[in-house]
Amino acid sequence: MSHRRIELRVETGALDDGQSWTLAATVHLPDSPGSSAPVIVAMPGGGYTRHYFDLREHGYNQAAHHVARGMVVVALDHLRVGESDLPELEAASLAACAAANHAVLRVILERLRGGTLADDLAGIEPVAVIGVGQSMGGHIGLLMQAAHKSFDGLAVLGSSVVSTRLPARDQADAVCLRGQDDPMTGLSALVGFDFQYAFHWEDVPERFVAADMAGQRGTGPLPYWRSATTPNAGGGLLPGHLAGAAAVVTVPILIGMGERDVCQDPLRELAAFMGTSDLALFVAPRMAHMHNFAGSRELLWRRLDAFATQIADRAQPAVQMNG
């Protein structure tokens, strides 16, 4: 289904560290939007851009799926990702990415409400703002909520706050960061790692797998959904590094992952979110870490639809019943 895309470059303004950056974003919305809508804020994982949510093949476009159900999707390139500013690696920590994303999101939401995103677009009131972060994007979304209260609800997808573990065909070759104090030790184990098994279920079309893995290995052209640069994931991969952030989040949380993903133990992931009274887990069958390429992708998208609708319904004023 066709929908409208508004491409933006938005300045953060001076952040707490005095830095100011410009991020790239795409706002996806219906061709004829209503006066209000839930807003999904889509944040990609390490090595991927906002176009991961906007794959150019019928049936693989997550943004189009949500827009067809009356939602607005704001897809962001983090610092050092895609078309956003590329500071030195040390300046692009996950916390810095979270602060920049929050600042840019505030500007976009203000322009959405005020009808200033485009000359021919009237104002749209966000009835709820739902963060959706995949992999490293889930880490950044979590830090956005813990430090800035960016969202009314947050979906953390394929993103471990307990211990990142990359699965392998041979279990002995899996890379787990549990028990490691230095993130570089774990990251060095990824040199030569078989990302195809961890990232793509066996039913993913070869055209996607080949392009994605060539981009991962640097052996071919970089597909449009991948980024040559990434934020400084660093300590975000260490076991327990994000536990404090998870514990203070009070908004509804949806933990989503594939049957074969980087989360070692789904129940431990649930236990990390001690501050919320609304917590759900969804494990999609026949899905590896890069969810949007999987044959079962729409199962996850529909679960996100339900989550966004739930958050939007909570935000609506209570209706008085007669009688």
Summary of the structure (lengths in Angstrom):
residues: 323
radius of gyration: 18.8
end to end distance: 43.0
largest distance: 69.3
contacts: 1108
relative contact order: 0.15
helix: 35%
strand: 20%
